[in-house]
């Protein structure tokens, strides 16, 4: 049971598991099925074990983690989860067709040469058209996005955990936005086509023309800067648009609109979310966990390695003004 799990620093240093995965191995969630604890993961059960409340009106303060040597082991994961929540609040999951984990700082993926037309039927005994999938010549070098957070235990020991979590999530949001900027650059460079708007001002007909660029794939997602997004939302045709999800902007022909602050006001990117982009991650958030457990918080360093590549150029098209 979760009350008997032995918490120690070494759970952060297993080569094949994260701290959460290590806890799950020691205390599988499956054994709590159909019980009130079944809604919690292994880490959340440990918070319950030590009566640490990280949100709500009775939220605890940072020092609650340090009431015992075992409960202190949970603190780095609290920080990691808060920053990760901020990163995950970005649009990365909305624009990535697949997410690949890589054990090194370089990734060697595959390329597809699909230039031969599919339109012509093959005669009996004739050589079949070829689609070639081969390994990349040059590896994708993953970039590191990192932040050093200067903080002391004495400064935050009496701080509410939910307030500290908000601060850490805001760091994660900004890290996530920096990563999105890299994804946007890759999409622009790997686009199947780039067309110019018909006039000086963006018109609905330009968006319709962008949709028309997708021959084999579908325009599922339109990425635009906040200013351009506001311009699109005021178009008369948007009155006809509807969405099953409140607060989500959709074009009348079904494409989802995403606010992308990393784009300039002269560029709109259209993608088929299911075929356009591969996100490669080399590491999850890395921190100096031992110092955190020992309440030596003078500096918290967090970093994540990631990179992007276009999988299918035909699933990405760019509109410029």
Secondary structure, 3 states (H helix, E strand, C coil): CHHHCCCCHHHHCCCCCCHHHHHHHHCCHHHHCCCHHHHCCHHHHHHHHCCCCCCCCCCCEHHHHHHCHHHHCCHHHHHHHHHHHHHHCCCHHHHCCEEEECCCCEECCEEEECCCCCCCCCCCCCCCCCCEEEECCCCEECEEEEEEEECCHHHHCCCEHHHHHHHHHHHHHHHHHHHHHHHHHHHHHCCCEEEECCCCCCCHHHHHHHHHCCCCCCCCEEEECHHHHHHHHCCHHHHHCCCCCCCCCECCCCCEEEECCCCCCCEEEEECCCCCEEEEEEEEEECCHHHHHCCCCCEEEEEEEEEEEECCHHHEEEEEC
